[in-house]
Amino acid sequence: MGVYGTKPLIEQGWLGRLNIFAEPSGGYYFDQSTTSMTARIEVNGRDSTDDAPHNGHNATLLLGFLAQYLVDELSQRIEDDHGKMCLAGLYTGQMHNKVFGSGQCHINFAYSSTESGDRIRCWVEEVFSTALHSFTAKYASIGIAALTAQEAKKICKLTWVKQGLPVLQNRHAELEQFLYQLGMVRNPDELQEQAFTCDAMWAQRRDVYSIVYGPGSLADHLAHADGEYVHLSDLEQYAGSICKLLQAYASVLRNKRVKELNR
């Protein structure tokens, strides 16, 4: 998210009038993006042997239930609010002959405005509480899960690893026209759901234009997954467009045709 890199640099003044953040953007450039917050659900209970599973807290069962419940109750609601929900890693352990009493589950929530982020955070916390009640009601009478059900509220908690971060939302008519003349196309408003989270969110100032523009596609090229790739032709096209951009901007600087470059 750029908290340890981009944000301090921006605060030190390392910011231009036009700022380009290189992320795979599918042929368009974005001047709006989402921002994400991360919920961590933790279970801190007691382990047990497989010979006495009723004596332990079953973190696998509890976390699995909560993950499914949150997806069922929240995913469509968040999508309708122009956000995204990503159920990420769930981990308790790998042994076959024990009950794992502790574990974690991480869920990412992308939002397109600070207001949406506030709504999503409230929804998550409310549904998490309801989910714990539902787990207790469902498993209280099942022997191997009864202890976990009875003490679910005691051993399980939700915390926010990150939240409240800003969202990139900036426009600049003059520089948009400049980019358009170079053949760089702004992501259409009707395709804003393709926006993604990027540390460009920190580079927002008055009379500054920050965009996300890079080769390839996050969605189509297996970003963050095994086999992630980019086509050589995309890299070549991108390199050419950046070269053209730098030459044009240098020409503007020399000719002082854009008022902000007269500083």
Phi and psi restraints in degrees (value plus and minus 20) as a CYANA .aco file:
   2 GLY   PHI      60.0   100.0
   2 GLY   PSI      -9.9    30.1
   3 VAL   PHI     -83.3   -43.3
   3 VAL   PSI     -56.6   -16.6
   4 TYR   PHI    -117.4   -77.4
   4 TYR   PSI     -23.4    16.6
   5 GLY   PHI    -145.8  -105.8
   5 GLY   PSI     -94.0   -54.0
   6 THR   PHI     -82.2   -42.2
   6 THR   PSI     -67.5   -27.5
   7 LYS   PHI     -77.7   -37.7
   7 LYS   PSI     -69.7   -29.7
   8 PRO   PHI     -82.5   -42.5
   8 PRO   PSI     -57.2   -17.2
   9 LEU   PHI     -83.9   -43.9
   9 LEU   PSI     -62.3   -22.3
  10 ILE   PHI     -82.8   -42.8
  10 ILE   PSI     -62.9   -22.9
  11 GLU   PHI     -84.9   -44.9
  11 GLU   PSI     -45.8    -5.8
  12 GLN   PHI    -103.9   -63.9
  12 GLN   PSI     -22.8    17.2
  13 GLY   PHI      79.0   119.0
  13 GLY   PSI     -12.9    27.1
  14 TRP   PHI    -101.8   -61.8
  14 TRP   PSI      55.8    95.8
  15 LEU   PHI    -165.8  -125.8
  15 LEU   PSI     113.9   153.9
  16 GLY   PHI    -121.1   -81.1
  16 GLY   PSI    -199.3  -159.3
  17 ARG   PHI     -93.1   -53.1
  17 ARG   PSI     -56.4   -16.4
  18 LEU   PHI    -141.4  -101.4
  18 LEU   PSI     103.0   143.0
  19 ASN   PHI    -142.7  -102.7
  19 ASN   PSI     108.0   148.0
  20 ILE   PHI    -136.8   -96.8
  20 ILE   PSI     102.5   142.5
  21 PHE   PHI    -123.9   -83.9
  21 PHE   PSI     100.0   140.0
  22 ALA   PHI    -102.8   -62.8
  22 ALA   PSI      83.6   123.6
  23 GLU   PHI    -158.0  -118.0
  23 GLU   PSI     127.9   167.9
  24 PRO   PHI     -77.1   -37.1
  24 PRO   PSI      97.0   137.0
  25 SER   PHI    -142.9  -102.9
  25 SER   PSI      -8.3    31.7
  26 GLY   PHI      45.3    85.3
  26 GLY   PSI       8.7    48.7
  27 GLY   PHI      75.1   115.1
  27 GLY   PSI     -35.8     4.2
  28 TYR   PHI    -124.7   -84.7
  28 TYR   PSI     153.4   193.4
  29 TYR   PHI    -138.3   -98.3
  29 TYR   PSI     129.7   169.7
  30 PHE   PHI    -131.3   -91.3
  30 PHE   PSI     114.6   154.6
  31 ASP   PHI    -134.4   -94.4
  31 ASP   PSI     -11.0    29.0
  32 GLN   PHI    -155.7  -115.7
  32 GLN   PSI     126.4   166.4
  33 SER   PHI    -167.9  -127.9
  33 SER   PSI     147.6   187.6
  34 THR   PHI    -107.4   -67.4
  34 THR   PSI     149.9   189.9
  35 THR   PHI    -153.0  -113.0
  35 THR   PSI     132.3   172.3
  36 SER   PHI    -137.1   -97.1
  36 SER   PSI     134.4   174.4
  37 MET   PHI    -147.8  -107.8
  37 MET   PSI     131.6   171.6
  38 THR   PHI    -142.5  -102.5
  38 THR   PSI     104.7   144.7
  39 ALA   PHI    -119.1   -79.1
  39 ALA   PSI     117.8   157.8
  40 ARG   PHI    -137.9   -97.9
  40 ARG   PSI     102.0   142.0
  41 ILE   PHI    -122.3   -82.3
  41 ILE   PSI     101.7   141.7
  42 GLU   PHI    -137.2   -97.2
  42 GLU   PSI     119.6   159.6
  43 VAL   PHI    -138.1   -98.1
  43 VAL   PSI     105.7   145.7
  44 ASN   PHI    -144.6  -104.6
  44 ASN   PSI      66.9   106.9
  45 GLY   PHI    -142.7  -102.7
  45 GLY   PSI    -176.9  -136.9
  46 ARG   PHI    -129.2   -89.2
  46 ARG   PSI     112.0   152.0
  47 ASP   PHI     -93.3   -53.3
  47 ASP   PSI     145.8   185.8
  48 SER   PHI    -176.2  -136.2
  48 SER   PSI     141.2   181.2
  49 THR   PHI     -96.8   -56.8
  49 THR   PSI     137.4   177.4
  50 ASP   PHI     -87.5   -47.5
  50 ASP   PSI     -36.0     4.0
  51 ASP   PHI     -99.1   -59.1
  51 ASP   PSI     -34.8     5.2
  52 ALA   PHI    -161.7  -121.7
  52 ALA   PSI      42.3    82.3
  53 PRO   PHI     -82.7   -42.7
  53 PRO   PSI     -43.9    -3.9
  54 HIS   PHI     -91.0   -51.0
  54 HIS   PSI     -35.2     4.8
  55 ASN   PHI    -105.3   -65.3
  55 ASN   PSI     -28.7    11.3
  56 GLY   PHI    -133.8   -93.8
  56 GLY   PSI     145.1   185.1
  57 HIS   PHI    -109.2   -69.2
  57 HIS   PSI     105.8   145.8
  58 ASN   PHI    -112.6   -72.6
  58 ASN   PSI      70.8   110.8
  59 ALA   PHI     -85.5   -45.5
  59 ALA   PSI     -52.2   -12.2
  60 THR   PHI     -82.5   -42.5
  60 THR   PSI     -66.6   -26.6
  61 LEU   PHI     -84.0   -44.0
  61 LEU   PSI     -65.9   -25.9
  62 LEU   PHI     -86.0   -46.0
  62 LEU   PSI     -67.6   -27.6
  63 LEU   PHI     -85.8   -45.8
  63 LEU   PSI     -59.8   -19.8
  64 GLY   PHI     -82.2   -42.2
  64 GLY   PSI     -62.2   -22.2
  65 PHE   PHI     -83.4   -43.4
  65 PHE   PSI     -67.2   -27.2
  66 LEU   PHI     -83.2   -43.2
  66 LEU   PSI     -60.7   -20.7
  67 ALA   PHI     -81.7   -41.7
  67 ALA   PSI     -65.9   -25.9
  68 GLN   PHI     -85.1   -45.1
  68 GLN   PSI     -61.6   -21.6
  69 TYR   PHI     -83.2   -43.2
  69 TYR   PSI     -65.2   -25.2
  70 LEU   PHI     -85.2   -45.2
  70 LEU   PSI     -59.2   -19.2
  71 VAL   PHI     -83.8   -43.8
  71 VAL   PSI     -65.5   -25.5
  72 ASP   PHI     -80.1   -40.1
  72 ASP   PSI     -61.0   -21.0
  73 GLU   PHI    -109.2   -69.2
  73 GLU   PSI     -43.1    -3.1
  74 LEU   PHI    -135.1   -95.1
  74 LEU   PSI     -49.7    -9.7
  75 SER   PHI     -78.4   -38.4
  75 SER   PSI     -65.5   -25.5
  76 GLN   PHI     -91.7   -51.7
  76 GLN   PSI     -57.9   -17.9
  77 ARG   PHI     -81.5   -41.5
  77 ARG   PSI     -62.0   -22.0
  78 ILE   PHI     -89.3   -49.3
  78 ILE   PSI     -60.8   -20.8
  79 GLU   PHI     -81.5   -41.5
  79 GLU   PSI     -59.8   -19.8
  80 ASP   PHI     -84.9   -44.9
  80 ASP   PSI     -43.0    -3.0
  81 ASP   PHI    -115.4   -75.4
  81 ASP   PSI      -1.8    38.2
  82 HIS   PHI      45.1    85.1
  82 HIS   PSI       8.8    48.8
  83 GLY   PHI    -132.0   -92.0
  83 GLY   PSI    -198.1  -158.1
  84 LYS   PHI    -158.0  -118.0
  84 LYS   PSI     123.4   163.4
  85 MET   PHI    -138.9   -98.9
  85 MET   PSI     108.7   148.7
  86 CYS   PHI    -143.5  -103.5
  86 CYS   PSI      89.2   129.2
  87 LEU   PHI     -98.7   -58.7
  87 LEU   PSI      89.7   129.7
  88 ALA   PHI    -117.0   -77.0
  88 ALA   PSI    -146.4  -106.4
  89 GLY   PHI    -101.1   -61.1
  89 GLY   PSI     120.5   160.5
  90 LEU   PHI    -146.9  -106.9
  90 LEU   PSI     103.2   143.2
  91 TYR   PHI    -158.2  -118.2
  91 TYR   PSI     112.0   152.0
  92 THR   PHI    -147.7  -107.7
  92 THR   PSI     -70.5   -30.5
  93 GLY   PHI     154.1   194.1
  93 GLY   PSI     158.1   198.1
  94 GLN   PHI    -141.8  -101.8
  94 GLN   PSI     -24.0    16.0
  95 MET   PHI     -95.8   -55.8
  95 MET   PSI     131.7   171.7
  96 HIS   PHI    -117.8   -77.8
  96 HIS   PSI     -30.8     9.2
  97 ASN   PHI    -139.4   -99.4
  97 ASN   PSI      16.4    56.4
  98 LYS   PHI    -174.3  -134.3
  98 LYS   PSI     139.4   179.4
  99 VAL   PHI    -117.1   -77.1
  99 VAL   PSI     103.5   143.5
 100 PHE   PHI    -107.8   -67.8
 100 PHE   PSI      99.2   139.2
 101 GLY   PHI    -107.9   -67.9
 101 GLY   PSI     -30.1     9.9
 102 SER   PHI    -151.1  -111.1
 102 SER   PSI     132.3   172.3
 103 GLY   PHI     157.7   197.7
 103 GLY   PSI     157.4   197.4
 104 GLN   PHI    -160.9  -120.9
 104 GLN   PSI     133.6   173.6
 105 CYS   PHI    -157.1  -117.1
 105 CYS   PSI     114.0   154.0
 106 HIS   PHI    -133.7   -93.7
 106 HIS   PSI     116.7   156.7
 107 ILE   PHI    -152.3  -112.3
 107 ILE   PSI     110.0   150.0
 108 ASN   PHI    -121.6   -81.6
 108 ASN   PSI     120.4   160.4
 109 PHE   PHI    -148.2  -108.2
 109 PHE   PSI      97.3   137.3
 110 ALA   PHI    -116.2   -76.2
 110 ALA   PSI     118.7   158.7
 111 TYR   PHI    -153.8  -113.8
 111 TYR   PSI     132.9   172.9
 112 SER   PHI    -120.9   -80.9
 112 SER   PSI     -24.2    15.8
 113 SER   PHI    -175.2  -135.2
 113 SER   PSI     138.1   178.1
 114 THR   PHI     -83.3   -43.3
 114 THR   PSI     -54.0   -14.0
 115 GLU   PHI     -84.6   -44.6
 115 GLU   PSI     -62.4   -22.4
 116 SER   PHI     -83.3   -43.3
 116 SER   PSI     -60.7   -20.7
 117 GLY   PHI     -79.9   -39.9
 117 GLY   PSI     -61.0   -21.0
 118 ASP   PHI     -84.0   -44.0
 118 ASP   PSI     -61.4   -21.4
 119 ARG   PHI     -84.2   -44.2
 119 ARG   PSI     -66.6   -26.6
 120 ILE   PHI     -82.2   -42.2
 120 ILE   PSI     -61.9   -21.9
 121 ARG   PHI     -80.0   -40.0
 121 ARG   PSI     -63.7   -23.7
 122 CYS   PHI     -84.3   -44.3
 122 CYS   PSI     -63.3   -23.3
 123 TRP   PHI     -79.2   -39.2
 123 TRP   PSI     -65.5   -25.5
 124 VAL   PHI     -80.7   -40.7
 124 VAL   PSI     -65.7   -25.7
 125 GLU   PHI     -86.3   -46.3
 125 GLU   PSI     -58.3   -18.3
 126 GLU   PHI     -87.6   -47.6
 126 GLU   PSI     -65.9   -25.9
 127 VAL   PHI     -89.4   -49.4
 127 VAL   PSI     -54.2   -14.2
 128 PHE   PHI     -80.0   -40.0
 128 PHE   PSI     -64.8   -24.8
 129 SER   PHI     -82.9   -42.9
 129 SER   PSI     -63.1   -23.1
 130 THR   PHI     -84.1   -44.1
 130 THR   PSI     -58.2   -18.2
 131 ALA   PHI     -83.2   -43.2
 131 ALA   PSI     -59.6   -19.6
 132 LEU   PHI     -82.5   -42.5
 132 LEU   PSI     -62.0   -22.0
 133 HIS   PHI     -80.1   -40.1
 133 HIS   PSI     -65.4   -25.4
 134 SER   PHI     -84.0   -44.0
 134 SER   PSI     -58.1   -18.1
 135 PHE   PHI     -82.9   -42.9
 135 PHE   PSI     -65.3   -25.3
 136 THR   PHI     -80.7   -40.7
 136 THR   PSI     -65.1   -25.1
 137 ALA   PHI     -84.5   -44.5
 137 ALA   PSI     -57.3   -17.3
 138 LYS   PHI     -95.7   -55.7
 138 LYS   PSI     -56.8   -16.8
 139 TYR   PHI    -132.6   -92.6
 139 TYR   PSI     -17.6    22.4
 140 ALA   PHI     -81.3   -41.3
 140 ALA   PSI     -48.0    -8.0
 141 SER   PHI    -121.7   -81.7
 141 SER   PSI     -14.2    25.8
 142 ILE   PHI    -119.8   -79.8
 142 ILE   PSI      99.1   139.1
 143 GLY   PHI     -67.7   -27.7
 143 GLY   PSI     -74.7   -34.7
 144 ILE   PHI     -92.6   -52.6
 144 ILE   PSI     -31.4     8.6
 145 ALA   PHI    -135.1   -95.1
 145 ALA   PSI     -23.5    16.5
 146 ALA   PHI     -81.0   -41.0
 146 ALA   PSI     -65.4   -25.4
 147 LEU   PHI     -82.0   -42.0
 147 LEU   PSI     -63.2   -23.2
 148 THR   PHI     -81.8   -41.8
 148 THR   PSI     -62.6   -22.6
 149 ALA   PHI     -84.7   -44.7
 149 ALA   PSI     -63.5   -23.5
 150 GLN   PHI     -84.9   -44.9
 150 GLN   PSI     -53.6   -13.6
 151 GLU   PHI    -134.1   -94.1
 151 GLU   PSI      -2.0    38.0
 152 ALA   PHI     -76.6   -36.6
 152 ALA   PSI     -65.4   -25.4
 153 LYS   PHI     -86.7   -46.7
 153 LYS   PSI     -47.6    -7.6
 154 LYS   PHI     -98.1   -58.1
 154 LYS   PSI     -55.8   -15.8
 155 ILE   PHI    -120.5   -80.5
 155 ILE   PSI     -27.4    12.6
 156 CYS   PHI    -141.3  -101.3
 156 CYS   PSI     117.5   157.5
 157 LYS   PHI    -165.5  -125.5
 157 LYS   PSI     137.0   177.0
 158 LEU   PHI    -134.5   -94.5
 158 LEU   PSI     109.4   149.4
 159 THR   PHI    -150.4  -110.4
 159 THR   PSI     139.0   179.0
 160 TRP   PHI    -122.8   -82.8
 160 TRP   PSI      96.9   136.9
 161 VAL   PHI     -89.2   -49.2
 161 VAL   PSI     -60.5   -20.5
 162 LYS   PHI    -169.1  -129.1
 162 LYS   PSI     127.7   167.7
 163 GLN   PHI    -185.7  -145.7
 163 GLN   PSI     143.7   183.7
 164 GLY   PHI      53.6    93.6
 164 GLY   PSI      -1.8    38.2
 165 LEU   PHI    -100.3   -60.3
 165 LEU   PSI     134.2   174.2
 166 PRO   PHI     -93.5   -53.5
 166 PRO   PSI     144.9   184.9
 167 VAL   PHI    -135.0   -95.0
 167 VAL   PSI     116.5   156.5
 168 LEU   PHI     -91.4   -51.4
 168 LEU   PSI      98.7   138.7
 169 GLN   PHI    -168.2  -128.2
 169 GLN   PSI      75.5   115.5
 170 ASN   PHI    -165.0  -125.0
 170 ASN   PSI     127.9   167.9
 171 ARG   PHI    -153.1  -113.1
 171 ARG   PSI     134.9   174.9
 172 HIS   PHI    -175.8  -135.8
 172 HIS   PSI      80.2   120.2
 173 ALA   PHI     -76.3   -36.3
 173 ALA   PSI     -63.2   -23.2
 174 GLU   PHI     -85.8   -45.8
 174 GLU   PSI     -66.9   -26.9
 175 LEU   PHI     -96.0   -56.0
 175 LEU   PSI     -48.9    -8.9
 176 GLU   PHI     -81.7   -41.7
 176 GLU   PSI     -62.1   -22.1
 177 GLN   PHI     -85.4   -45.4
 177 GLN   PSI     -60.4   -20.4
 178 PHE   PHI     -78.3   -38.3
 178 PHE   PSI     -65.4   -25.4
 179 LEU   PHI     -89.2   -49.2
 179 LEU   PSI     -57.8   -17.8
 180 TYR   PHI     -80.7   -40.7
 180 TYR   PSI     -60.7   -20.7
 181 GLN   PHI     -85.8   -45.8
 181 GLN   PSI     -40.3    -0.3
 182 LEU   PHI    -111.8   -71.8
 182 LEU   PSI     -18.2    21.8
 183 GLY   PHI      66.2   106.2
 183 GLY   PSI      -8.8    31.2
 184 MET   PHI    -110.9   -70.9
 184 MET   PSI     105.3   145.3
 185 VAL   PHI    -125.1   -85.1
 185 VAL   PSI     106.5   146.5
 186 ARG   PHI     -90.4   -50.4
 186 ARG   PSI     121.3   161.3
 187 ASN   PHI     -78.5   -38.5
 187 ASN   PSI     104.6   144.6
 188 PRO   PHI     -81.2   -41.2
 188 PRO   PSI     128.9   168.9
 189 ASP   PHI     -78.6   -38.6
 189 ASP   PSI     -54.2   -14.2
 190 GLU   PHI     -93.2   -53.2
 190 GLU   PSI     -27.8    12.2
 191 LEU   PHI    -134.1   -94.1
 191 LEU   PSI       5.6    45.6
 192 GLN   PHI     -84.7   -44.7
 192 GLN   PSI     -39.7     0.3
 193 GLU   PHI     -86.3   -46.3
 193 GLU   PSI     -32.5     7.5
 194 GLN   PHI    -101.3   -61.3
 194 GLN   PSI     -28.2    11.8
 195 ALA   PHI     -83.3   -43.3
 195 ALA   PSI     131.9   171.9
 196 PHE   PHI    -159.3  -119.3
 196 PHE   PSI     152.3   192.3
 197 THR   PHI     -98.3   -58.3
 197 THR   PSI     116.3   156.3
 198 CYS   PHI    -174.7  -134.7
 198 CYS   PSI     130.8   170.8
 199 ASP   PHI     -92.9   -52.9
 199 ASP   PSI     -16.8    23.2
 200 ALA   PHI     -81.0   -41.0
 200 ALA   PSI     -37.5     2.5
 201 MET   PHI     -77.9   -37.9
 201 MET   PSI     -44.9    -4.9
 202 TRP   PHI     -99.8   -59.8
 202 TRP   PSI     -35.2     4.8
 203 ALA   PHI    -118.1   -78.1
 203 ALA   PSI      29.7    69.7
 204 GLN   PHI    -134.2   -94.2
 204 GLN   PSI      99.6   139.6
 205 ARG   PHI    -165.5  -125.5
 205 ARG   PSI     144.6   184.6
 206 ARG   PHI     -83.1   -43.1
 206 ARG   PSI     113.4   153.4
 207 ASP   PHI      43.7    83.7
 207 ASP   PSI       8.3    48.3
 208 VAL   PHI    -143.1  -103.1
 208 VAL   PSI     124.8   164.8
 209 TYR   PHI    -143.8  -103.8
 209 TYR   PSI      99.0   139.0
 210 SER   PHI    -138.1   -98.1
 210 SER   PSI     110.6   150.6
 211 ILE   PHI    -151.2  -111.2
 211 ILE   PSI     141.8   181.8
 212 VAL   PHI    -132.9   -92.9
 212 VAL   PSI     102.1   142.1
 213 TYR   PHI    -174.9  -134.9
 213 TYR   PSI     102.7   142.7
 214 GLY   PHI    -183.9  -143.9
 214 GLY   PSI     150.5   190.5
 215 PRO   PHI     -98.2   -58.2
 215 PRO   PSI     130.3   170.3
 216 GLY   PHI      62.3   102.3
 216 GLY   PSI    -190.3  -150.3
 217 SER   PHI    -157.9  -117.9
 217 SER   PSI     110.6   150.6
 218 LEU   PHI     -82.2   -42.2
 218 LEU   PSI     -63.4   -23.4
 219 ALA   PHI     -93.7   -53.7
 219 ALA   PSI     -58.8   -18.8
 220 ASP   PHI    -112.6   -72.6
 220 ASP   PSI     -36.6     3.4
 221 HIS   PHI    -132.1   -92.1
 221 HIS   PSI       7.0    47.0
 222 LEU   PHI      39.9    79.9
 222 LEU   PSI      20.0    60.0
 223 ALA   PHI     -78.4   -38.4
 223 ALA   PSI     117.6   157.6
 224 HIS   PHI      48.3    88.3
 224 HIS   PSI      -8.3    31.7
 225 ALA   PHI    -146.0  -106.0
 225 ALA   PSI     143.3   183.3
 226 ASP   PHI     -80.0   -40.0
 226 ASP   PSI     116.7   156.7
 227 GLY   PHI      67.7   107.7
 227 GLY   PSI      -9.1    30.9
 228 GLU   PHI     -75.2   -35.2
 228 GLU   PSI     117.5   157.5
 229 TYR   PHI    -171.3  -131.3
 229 TYR   PSI     148.0   188.0
 230 VAL   PHI    -164.3  -124.3
 230 VAL   PSI     122.8   162.8
 231 HIS   PHI     -94.8   -54.8
 231 HIS   PSI     120.3   160.3
 232 LEU   PHI     -78.2   -38.2
 232 LEU   PSI     -57.7   -17.7
 233 SER   PHI     -83.0   -43.0
 233 SER   PSI     -54.2   -14.2
 234 ASP   PHI     -87.0   -47.0
 234 ASP   PSI     -61.0   -21.0
 235 LEU   PHI     -84.3   -44.3
 235 LEU   PSI     -61.9   -21.9
 236 GLU   PHI     -85.2   -45.2
 236 GLU   PSI     -63.6   -23.6
 237 GLN   PHI     -82.6   -42.6
 237 GLN   PSI     -61.3   -21.3
 238 TYR   PHI     -86.1   -46.1
 238 TYR   PSI     -65.5   -25.5
 239 ALA   PHI     -78.4   -38.4
 239 ALA   PSI     -61.2   -21.2
 240 GLY   PHI     -84.1   -44.1
 240 GLY   PSI     -60.8   -20.8
 241 SER   PHI     -88.3   -48.3
 241 SER   PSI     -56.1   -16.1
 242 ILE   PHI     -89.1   -49.1
 242 ILE   PSI     -60.3   -20.3
 243 CYS   PHI     -80.0   -40.0
 243 CYS   PSI     -65.3   -25.3
 244 LYS   PHI     -82.5   -42.5
 244 LYS   PSI     -60.5   -20.5
 245 LEU   PHI     -82.9   -42.9
 245 LEU   PSI     -66.9   -26.9
 246 LEU   PHI     -83.4   -43.4
 246 LEU   PSI     -61.4   -21.4
 247 GLN   PHI     -83.6   -43.6
 247 GLN   PSI     -62.5   -22.5
 248 ALA   PHI     -87.5   -47.5
 248 ALA   PSI     -59.8   -19.8
 249 TYR   PHI     -88.6   -48.6
 249 TYR   PSI     -57.8   -17.8
 250 ALA   PHI     -83.8   -43.8
 250 ALA   PSI     -57.1   -17.1
 251 SER   PHI     -85.5   -45.5
 251 SER   PSI     -60.4   -20.4
 252 VAL   PHI     -81.7   -41.7
 252 VAL   PSI     -62.3   -22.3
 253 LEU   PHI     -81.4   -41.4
 253 LEU   PSI     -64.1   -24.1
 254 ARG   PHI     -85.9   -45.9
 254 ARG   PSI     -61.0   -21.0
 255 ASN   PHI    -107.8   -67.8
 255 ASN   PSI     -28.6    11.4
 256 LYS   PHI      32.3    72.3
 256 LYS   PSI      28.1    68.1
 257 ARG   PHI    -109.9   -69.9
 257 ARG   PSI     -36.8     3.2
 258 VAL   PHI    -129.3   -89.3
 258 VAL   PSI     102.9   142.9
 259 LYS   PHI     -77.6   -37.6
 259 LYS   PSI     -54.3   -14.3
 260 GLU   PHI     -90.2   -50.2
 260 GLU   PSI     -37.6     2.4
 261 LEU   PHI    -104.8   -64.8
 261 LEU   PSI     -19.8    20.2
 262 ASN   PHI    -102.8   -62.8
 262 ASN   PSI     -24.3    15.7
